[in-house]
């Protein structure tokens, strides 16, 4: 009994030490996870503490799709994100902010496909003649995820009537909902361990075709391309239906097997009771 008490007393400091380590380590891990998407570069540390226009970009950036994906100041503006002394030195790759006409090429370093679509559009052809560039619609620091929400009356009517944009958005709305639905179904099967590689590749290609329409302003072209995209989505739908039907049949077969086993167990139980 005395030995047992002694052991339990010896365990108390060990447990306390483990608890203390966990108490310290878990917040550190949480801090790492929370900051993983928003690396605290010297750019952020410096500008984040500055007032008004000098600090505003950091606040805007924190709410952006760039911050969500760990893309920080130096990813766009260059420079050394770890050394404040040379952070904005051109010899360390700092390129600063682009001029109005340079914005598309500036953003296009990471988004070459989007740049190509933009330059081919009426908006891109009007670059340097009063036409919009990337930041006109997407903002410069609070960059929002590309979606049909960017095509809205408040944004578009700054330059022209919203009527044509309204028709284009309506033509694309159903397609976007279809893509989101199929994406969710594929993700569900992937979580169940189903091999979805072929479906993922098919959806990736369709989504790219759909995104290429985001800068198209020709209504009939958008409608025609949306029809083609929906036809491709229809193929993915049919492939998913085959998998869903197969899983449904397996579920029914499993339910029948379980029911049969339960019935056999019940009969065996009744038989034993009768024989006593």
Protein Blocks (a to p, Z undefined) as FASTA:
>chain_A
ZZmmmmmmmmmmmmmmmmmmmmmmmmmmmmmmmmmmmccdfklmmmmmpghjllmmmmmm
mmpmklmnopafklmngpjfkbmklmmgmknopabjadfklmmmmmmmmmmmlmmmmmmm
mklmmgonlpacfklmnojklcccddfklmcfklmmmmmcfklmmmmmmmmmmmmmmmmm
mmmmmmmmmmnopafklmmmmmmmmmmmmmmmmmpcbfklmmmmmmmmmmmmmmmmmmmm
mmmmmmmmmmmmmmmmmmmmmmmmmmmmmmmmmmZZ
